Amino acid sequence: MPSQDLLEILRCPACVRDKEGMLKLEKDSWLLCQDCERKYPIVDDIPVMLIDEGDKWVDTALDDLPVPPPEPK
């Protein structure tokens, strides 16, 4: 899990230009953007903050997110 200091400065790369892009930690393995609903996996304690990766999971319900997240391809 990323440190609290890191979580406080991370922002959604898709929203940060227009909004705050605040992220919320879910299931200790995912970062959820509270503005656009993109979900970014945390793999080996490293958040994968790629817009394309967040897009893959935007329609997935929180309860359906895999833990641990699959590695990005």
trRosetta pair geometry for C-beta under 8 A, 3 or more apart (Angstrom, degrees):
i j d omega theta_ij theta_ji phi_ij phi_ji
1 25 7.5 52 -155 -153 108 140
1 28 5.1 -62 -89 -163 120 92
1 42 7.0 48 -119 137 47 158
1 45 6.4 -37 20 -121 15 85
2 6 4.4 -99 169 82 114 133
2 7 5.6 139 100 -54 114 86
2 10 7.6 39 126 -24 162 143
2 25 8.0 -151 50 -99 98 123
2 42 6.4 -124 -21 -134 100 134
2 45 6.3 141 -69 -174 57 73
2 46 7.7 94 -78 -109 101 24
2 47 5.9 -17 -46 -32 144 104
3 6 4.8 97 60 6 81 100
3 7 7.1 -145 98 -5 44 87
4 7 5.5 -54 -147 37 36 114
4 8 6.4 41 154 -26 66 104
5 8 5.9 -55 -154 29 29 113
5 9 7.1 7 157 -4 62 107
6 9 6.4 -72 -154 42 33 97
6 10 6.1 36 156 -32 72 108
6 47 7.7 177 146 -1 123 124
7 10 5.9 -48 -137 24 31 114
7 23 7.0 -125 -161 88 76 109
7 25 6.1 -34 -132 -48 139 116
7 31 7.8 -166 -129 -111 88 115
10 23 5.4 -35 105 31 105 142
10 31 6.8 -61 121 -148 143 157
10 47 6.3 35 -130 60 155 166
10 49 6.9 -141 -155 -90 111 139
11 15 7.2 -122 165 76 94 89
11 16 4.3 91 127 -93 129 116
11 20 6.9 -123 -133 159 117 55
11 21 4.0 76 179 95 94 117
11 22 7.0 -39 -124 -82 77 31
11 23 6.7 -169 -123 -17 27 102
12 15 4.2 38 85 29 120 105
12 16 6.1 -179 75 -40 59 83
12 21 3.6 -138 43 -165 86 102
12 22 7.6 -17 -7 41 100 19
12 23 6.1 146 -51 -67 80 94
12 33 3.8 43 -78 -107 144 127
12 35 6.6 -141 36 44 149 110
12 36 6.4 172 154 31 160 114
12 38 6.1 124 -145 56 124 121
12 40 7.7 -175 -116 -24 76 128
12 49 8.0 -164 -134 -152 37 97
12 54 7.1 100 -149 -125 98 166
13 16 6.2 -34 -126 6 27 118
13 21 7.5 124 -23 -167 15 152
13 49 5.6 115 -24 160 118 98
13 50 7.5 -28 40 -132 148 18
13 51 5.4 -108 89 -60 112 90
13 54 7.8 178 45 -1 93 143
14 21 7.3 156 66 -121 58 120
14 33 7.2 -51 54 -79 106 172
14 36 5.8 -69 97 42 124 166
14 38 6.0 100 28 -11 140 154
14 51 4.8 115 -67 -122 100 107
14 54 6.4 -132 -11 80 130 147
15 18 6.2 -85 -165 56 57 89
15 19 4.7 -40 173 56 104 104
15 20 7.4 -1 128 73 114 36
15 21 3.5 159 84 -91 103 92
15 33 5.9 144 2 -169 138 136
15 35 4.6 119 -140 75 158 141
15 36 5.2 -161 -62 -15 120 118
16 19 7.4 -77 -102 69 18 58
16 20 7.5 -14 -121 168 57 22
16 21 4.1 -57 -71 9 64 153
19 35 4.7 140 100 -123 153 158
20 35 7.1 161 59 -48 71 131
21 33 6.0 -44 -159 -141 67 111
21 35 5.9 -70 -99 20 42 136
21 36 7.8 -8 -119 4 75 107
22 33 7.3 123 76 -152 43 59
22 34 4.9 -15 81 31 96 119
22 35 7.0 111 35 -25 72 96
23 31 4.3 1 -175 -179 128 108
23 32 6.6 139 -158 66 68 38
23 33 5.8 -40 -97 -90 71 54
23 34 7.2 -168 -101 -10 19 85
23 40 7.4 -38 -133 33 133 121
24 31 7.2 143 64 -159 34 58
24 32 4.9 -30 61 63 90 95
24 34 5.7 80 -16 -58 112 103
25 28 6.7 31 167 -98 112 36
25 30 7.4 132 -161 79 48 52
25 31 6.3 -32 -96 -101 53 66
25 32 7.9 177 -84 17 5 83
26 29 7.5 -56 95 57 65 62
26 30 4.4 -31 68 75 97 105
26 31 7.4 161 19 -99 84 15
26 32 5.0 50 -14 -17 128 118
26 39 7.5 -54 47 -136 136 109
26 62 5.8 -106 -171 -146 147 111
26 65 7.1 80 114 45 123 156
27 30 5.5 41 50 17 104 103
27 62 7.5 171 -28 -179 114 89
27 65 6.2 -170 19 85 154 123
27 67 5.2 -125 162 -80 129 132
28 42 7.8 -95 147 59 49 141
28 67 7.7 67 65 -140 83 128
29 41 6.7 -17 156 -153 83 72
29 42 5.2 -145 -160 50 43 99
29 65 7.5 173 89 133 109 119
29 67 4.9 154 24 -123 156 89
29 68 5.6 -158 -133 -134 142 60
29 69 5.4 169 160 -20 111 95
30 39 5.2 -10 -172 -173 121 104
30 40 6.8 141 -163 71 65 45
30 41 6.0 -39 -104 -107 72 46
30 42 6.5 -136 -71 1 23 91
30 57 7.8 -140 -141 147 125 160
30 62 7.9 -173 80 -138 151 78
30 65 5.4 -16 -52 163 155 158
30 69 6.6 124 -77 -60 84 127
31 39 7.1 154 76 -159 47 53
31 40 4.4 -17 60 60 101 101
31 42 6.6 97 -22 -50 91 100
31 47 5.6 21 -10 -134 139 124
31 49 7.8 -15 62 -91 145 85
32 37 7.1 -20 -169 -146 93 42
32 38 7.7 166 -151 86 48 43
32 39 5.3 -16 -100 -105 71 80
32 40 7.9 -164 -70 22 28 71
32 62 7.2 -17 -82 -99 147 107
33 36 4.9 1 106 48 134 82
33 37 6.4 -57 73 1 88 11
33 38 4.7 31 18 49 126 83
33 39 7.6 -129 11 -70 77 38
33 40 7.7 74 -33 -11 91 102
33 54 7.0 39 -8 -158 124 138
36 54 7.9 59 97 149 119 131
36 58 7.4 -52 140 -127 88 118
37 58 5.5 87 108 -155 95 81
38 51 7.4 -56 -145 -146 161 59
38 54 3.2 33 176 169 122 117
38 55 6.5 -29 -123 -63 110 41
38 57 7.0 89 -167 71 57 88
38 58 5.2 -36 -101 -89 57 94
39 54 6.2 154 53 -143 31 69
39 57 3.9 -84 63 112 107 128
39 58 6.8 178 8 -82 82 39
39 60 6.6 -82 33 63 145 107
39 62 7.9 171 -97 -99 142 66
39 65 6.4 -122 163 -102 156 134
40 47 5.7 46 128 -173 123 95
40 48 5.8 -164 -176 74 90 67
40 49 5.6 20 -154 -99 153 52
40 50 7.7 142 -129 38 105 53
40 53 6.1 70 -129 106 73 111
40 54 5.0 -30 -71 -84 81 93
40 57 7.8 -171 -63 46 25 135
41 47 7.7 164 97 -147 38 53
41 48 5.2 10 67 33 81 118
41 53 6.7 -99 21 167 93 122
41 57 7.4 136 -44 -32 88 154
41 69 3.2 -178 -144 147 125 166
41 70 7.3 -90 -113 53 169 50
41 72 7.2 178 53 -52 127 91
42 45 6.6 4 168 -129 105 20
42 46 6.8 160 -161 72 67 29
42 47 5.1 -35 -102 -90 81 60
42 48 7.3 -168 -94 2 27 77
42 69 6.7 122 47 18 47 131
43 46 5.9 -33 71 62 67 85
43 48 5.8 35 11 -37 109 116
43 68 7.5 103 -116 163 64 112
43 69 5.9 -96 -73 80 84 107
43 71 5.4 102 -145 -109 149 68
43 72 7.1 -128 -12 -6 154 84
48 53 5.0 -85 127 138 113 171
48 69 7.9 -140 19 113 127 146
48 72 5.3 161 -158 -32 155 132
49 53 7.7 176 176 56 4 127
49 54 7.8 15 -153 -43 43 115
50 53 4.1 84 68 3 96 108
50 54 7.0 -171 89 -6 50 83
50 72 7.1 84 35 -134 137 161
51 54 5.6 -56 -150 39 35 111
51 55 6.3 42 151 -26 67 104
52 55 5.5 -50 -149 30 32 117
52 56 7.0 43 152 -30 61 96
53 56 5.9 -43 -160 16 35 116
53 57 7.5 6 155 2 61 106
53 72 5.4 -51 -105 -107 122 129
54 57 6.5 -77 -159 45 36 95
54 58 6.6 59 148 -61 71 91
55 58 5.7 -27 -147 -15 37 118
57 60 4.7 -57 -161 28 69 123
57 65 6.8 47 -159 -111 127 101
60 64 5.2 -129 -175 88 89 111
60 65 5.8 108 129 -78 125 72
61 64 4.5 79 61 10 86 108
61 65 7.7 -130 94 -27 47 76
62 65 6.0 -35 -158 -3 38 114
65 69 7.2 -31 172 -91 97 90
66 69 5.9 119 83 -111 90 42
66 70 6.3 40 78 -26 144 84
